[in-house]
Amino acid sequence: MAMEKDKAPYPASLAAANDNLAPPIVSAKVDAALKRIARLLGRQMARDAFEERIAANDNDSQSR
């Protein structure tokens, strides 16, 4: 009897953590929105880094 219980299939709600074959849960609309947010955040980070470089290099030639 114990052997038969061990051979019982797992419930459908269980899935492996690394199951890359599972269908995507996120819709295309949500995926596009997330990509746009990531792109905007990246641009803002680039602007901030550029402004920091300008502020750090305030040796302009006009101050002479």
Rosetta blueprint (number, residue, H / E / L):
1 M L
2 A H
3 M H
4 E H
5 K H
6 D H
7 K L
8 A L
9 P L
10 Y L
11 P L
12 A L
13 S L
14 L L
15 A L
16 A L
17 A L
18 N L
19 D L
20 N L
21 L L
22 A L
23 P L
24 P L
25 I L
26 V L
27 S L
28 A H
29 K H
30 V H
31 D H
32 A H
33 A H
34 L H
35 K H
36 R H
37 I H
38 A H
39 R H
40 L H
41 L H
42 G H
43 R H
44 Q H
45 M H
46 A H
47 R H
48 D H
49 A H
50 F H
51 E H
52 E H
53 R H
54 I H
55 A H
56 A H
57 N L
58 D L
59 N L
60 D L
61 S H
62 Q H
63 S H
64 R L
